[in-house]
Amino acid sequence: MPIGLRNSLRLSRGARLLFAAGTISLFTTTLLLLPVAQAQNAAAPVPACTPAPPLLQMIRDPLLVNALDKRMQAHPAWLAPDGATTLSQEWLDGKRKDWFIENQREGADMIAAGVVLKDHALVGRGLLALEWGFKRQSKIDGGFPESGDAFHSVSVYLVDVTSALIALREAQPASRSELPRMNALIPHVEAAALWLLRPEILPLGREHDNPFTHRKWILAAALGNAGRLAGNPHLTSAAAEFAKEGLALQMEDGENPERGGFDVSYQMVDALQGSRYYTSLQCGRDAQLMAEIRAMLARTCQWESRRLLPDGSVDTTGSTRILKEKTRGGVIKKVNYPEVVQAFVYTSEITGNPHDHQIAERMAASQGW
């Protein structure tokens, strides 16, 4: 049964927020799920807590540098001179009916690789892609009115953008030349995160996201790291509630339900984004939540490792989404091995379990990395 059935519910207070660009009053809407009964929590001892590793430390893992970052450096994604990615440019050219702000998240991958490899030109290209995306942001409410599937697309964009900008910030002073451009993006990040919580946006977005456990962790990481960048405690609080929802959905065997079943690729998005969110937490404030997330990460990876084939690839049999659905670009979804490998590496870094890193190595080898 889902672990969350053991949890009790209560409503949290909405927080009145002021968005300076439009002096618009925003309210975080009611968010759900606190773990276990309050009486039990009051009696429970605070778990031992080791500070979360910096995000930059996790992305600098040698396996990821060789498998992902050096490949990105050798073959960077195409960008138009103004920063539009391939899918965005095809939309501008009338070749695609719909546009999604997440199309620009390739810039975040460039920034992360550039930071790790100290490639300032690559960081600059990534920032250009993000700047192009934020130029299409509404100055009134912080949303992206042209984007399809806006709630999910904005959250997907933000989760990668915030991770890249945090890595760039943690790389100071080595990346001080990019600091002004990074700082200029933070108000846009904060406005987009607040847009997700607007009372006319959040309820419908949550309803649409409900069949997908991984989207709880995307929202947790996007909001948590946006709050960290902007110093906004309201975003931090909202992120924690989404994390608790994600924890409540995990099955006892470690399965993270996805569209009425399981999916071996999306399973590991929970670990990837849960790990990114984890780096925003603090022992003095979040020790209990950190302990629960560490357990979630371990169970998630254990579930996935049971589906490992002898060659290091993953058995996709029974998955509800990959090999059935199409990406935004119109191709059939397959196992997202870059994300799966990152998830195992990050989990190993957080939990201290070398076995998860060994699995990541086998997976990378299966892909010729």
N, C-alpha and C positions, 0 to 999 in steps of 0.2 A: 504494500500500500504506500501511497506517497507519504513521505516524512511529514509533510505539512499538515496532515490530518491530526497530528498530535498538537498542533499549534492553536492558540486562541487568537481571536480577532479583536481589534479595537480601532477606532478612528483617530487619526492624528490631526492636530490643528493645522489649518491653512495659514501660510505666512504671507503677510502683505509685503509686496516687493515694489520697488520703484525703478523703472527703466528710464535712465536719464535722457536718452535721445528723444523720447517722445513723452516723457513724464506720464507714462501710462501705469496705472495701478494694476498689478498682477497678483493673482492669488494662486499659491500651490493648492491643488485640489486634494481631496481626501485620499490618502495613501494607505495601503493595507498591510496587515500581517506583522505582528510581533511574535517572536518565538516563545513558546511555552507559557505557562501561567505566571502572573506577576509574583505570586507567593513563592513559586519555585525559584524564580530568578533572584528574589531577594535573599534566599538562603544559599544559593549556589556560590561557591568560591570563584573568584576571578581566575581564569586559566592563565598559566604561564605564557608569556608573550615575548617573542623576539621581534625587534623592529622589522618592518617590511623592507625587502631589498629595494634599492632605487630602480626605477624602470630602465634607466640607462645601463645599469649593471646586467640586467636580464637580456637586453637586446644585444649586448656585446659578447654573448656566449660565442666561442670560436666556431661551433657547429653552425650557428645561424649566420655568422659573418661569411663563412665559406659557401653555405648552401643557398643563402638568399641575397645578402648584401652585395657580394662581389658579382653575382650574376646580374643584379639590378644595375650596378655600376657599368658593367660591360654592355648591357642591353637595356638602357633606360627607356621607359615608356615614351611614346611619341607625344609631343606637345606642339600646339600651334604657337606662333610667335607671341600671342597675347596670353597664353597659358591654358587654353582650352584643350582638354584631352580628346582622344579619338571620338568617343561616343558623343561628347558635347559638341564637337565640331560637325559631326554628321547631322546632329539635330539642327544646328545653325544653318547648315547647307540644305535643309529640307529632306534629308535622306532618312530621318527617323521622326516618327510622329510625336513620341514622348521624350522628355528629358528628366533626368533625376540628378539632384545635387550630389548624390554619392558617386556619380561619374568622375568627380574631381578628386576623389580620395587617393588616387594614384600618387598625387603630390605628397601625401603623408609617407608613403613607402619610400619615395625619393629622399625626403628629409631624414628619415630614420637611417637609411643606408649611408647617406652623406655624412651624418653625424658620426657614425661608427667608423667610417673610412676616412674621416677628416677631408672629405671632398666638398669644398665650399661651392663649387659650381653645381653639383648635384643638389645640395641643400637649396641653392638659389632657384633652381628649376622647380623643386617641390613647392617652395613658397609662392612662386608665380602661379602654379596651378591652384593653390588654396586661395590666393588673392582673387583669381578669376571667379572662383565659386562664390566668394563673399560679396563680389560686386553685384550679384543677382539676389542679394538678401534685401528684404523689405526694411526700410528705415523706420517704419511705423511699429511693427510688432516683432521683428527679428526672424520671421519665417522666410520661406523661399516660395513665393506664390506660383512660380512656373513649374515647380517640381511635381512630378507624379509620385504617388504613394508617399506623400510628404512626411508624415509622422515617422515612418520607418526609415525613409531615405535620409532625413535630417539626422536621425540618431546614428545611422551607419556612418554618415559623413563625420559627425562629431567624434565618434569613438576613435576613429583613426587620426583625425586632426589633433585631438587633445593629447593622445599618446605621443605623436610626433613632436608637438610643441613642448611637452614636458621633457622629452629626451633632449631637445635642443636647449632648453633652460638648464637641465642638469649638466650639460656639456660645457657650460661657461667655466672659465673665460675663453676656452678654445674657440667657441662659436660666437664671440662677442660682436663680430661684424654683422651677424644676422639678427642681433638682439632688437634693434629698432623695428624691423619688419615683423618679428615675432610679437613684440609688444603691441603693435598696431592691430594684430588679429585678435587679441584677447577680448576686447569689448564685443567683437562680432561673435566670438565663441559663446560668451556669456549670454548675449541676446538670443542666440539660437537655442541655447539650453533652456532659457526661460520660456521661449515660445512653446517648447514641448510640454510645459507645465500649465499653460494657459487653460482656463476652465472650459473654453469652447474647443480646445484641441485635445487635451489629455484623455477624456472619457472615450471618445471614438477611437483614438489611437490605441488605448489599452485593449479595447474590445477586439480590434483587428489583430493585435499582437498575441492574444491569449492562447492560441493553439501552439505557440512556439516558445519553448522554455528559453532558448538562446537569446531571445529578444529582451528578456528580463535582465540578462547580464550585459547586453549591449547598452541598455539604458543606465544600468548601475555604473558602468565604466565611463560612459559619455558624460553623465551628470556629475559623477564623483570627481573626475579629472577636470571637467569644466569648472566645478566649484573650487578645486585646488588651484587652478590657474588664475581664476578671478578673485579668489578669497571670498567666495560667496557661501555662507553657511546654509542657506536655504537649499541650494543645489546639493550640497553635501548630505543634508537630511533626506531629501527626496531620493538620492542615490541609494542610501542605506535601506529604504523601504523596498526598492526594486530588488536589491540583493536578497532581502529576506523572502520576497516572493519566489525568486529563483531557487533559494535553498529549500523552500517548502514544496516545490514541485518535484525535486529529485526523488526517484524511487529508492527503495532500500538496497537494491542490488547495484546502484550507481547509474542506472539509466536516467537520462534527462529527456522526458517525453517531447516529441516533436511531431506535430500534426497527427495525433492519434496513434502514434507508435514510436519507433526509434529511428534515428538516422546517424550513421557512423561518421559522417562529416560534420553535421551540425552539433552532434554530441560534444565535439571538442571546441566548438565556439564558446561553449559555457566555460570551459577551462581557460581558454585564451583570454576572454574578456573578464572572467572572474579574477584571473591573475593580474590583469591590468588594473582592475578596480582595487585589488588588494594593496597595491603599491600606494594608494592614496590614503590608507588607513593608519591610525596611530594607536600604539599600545595603551596609552593612558586613557583614551576615549573609547577604543573599539576592540578591546582584547577578546570579548566574548564573540563578537562577529567575526573577527579574524580566525579564531579557533574553528568556528563553524565552516568558514570558507576553506580553510586548509583541509578539513575533512571532506568537503564537497569535491575539491580538486583531486584528492587521492582516490575517492570512489569513482569519479568520472574517468580518470585514467585507467583504473583497474578494469572498468567495464569495457573500455575501448581495447585494452591490451588483450582481452580474451578473444577478440576478433582479428588478431594479427595472424597473417598467413606466413608460411615458412620463409618466403622471400622478403618479408618485412612490409609488404603492402597490407591493406585492410580488406577484409571480406565485406562486401557491400550487400550481401543477401538480406532481404527483408527491410532495407532502408525505405523510409516513406517519401524521401524527396530527391536525393541524387539519382541520376539515371532516369528520372521521370520529369523533372521540371527544367525550365530553361533559365539561363542568366538574363540580365538586362540586355546583354549583347545578342541574345537569341540562340545561344549554343546550349546543349544539354549539360546540366550540372554533373560534375564528377567529384570525387574526393578532393577536397582542397588541402593537398599535402603541405603546402607552406604553412597554413594555419594550424594543421594538426601537429606538425613538427614543433612549431613555436609553443603550442599549448603544453606538450610534454616537457620541453626544456624549461619553460617558466614554472611549471608545477614542481619539477625537480629542484629548481632554485629555491622555491618557497618552502617546500616540505622537507628538503634535504634528502630525498630518496633518489639515489643514483640509478635505480632500475628504470625510472621514467626517462632519464637522459639516454640510457642505453637503447630503449625503444625508439626514441627520436633518431638516434644514430642509424638504427636498422631501417627505419622508414626513409630517411634521407638517402641511404644507400640503394634502397629499392627504386628510387627515382633517378639514380645516377648522379646524385649531388655529392 
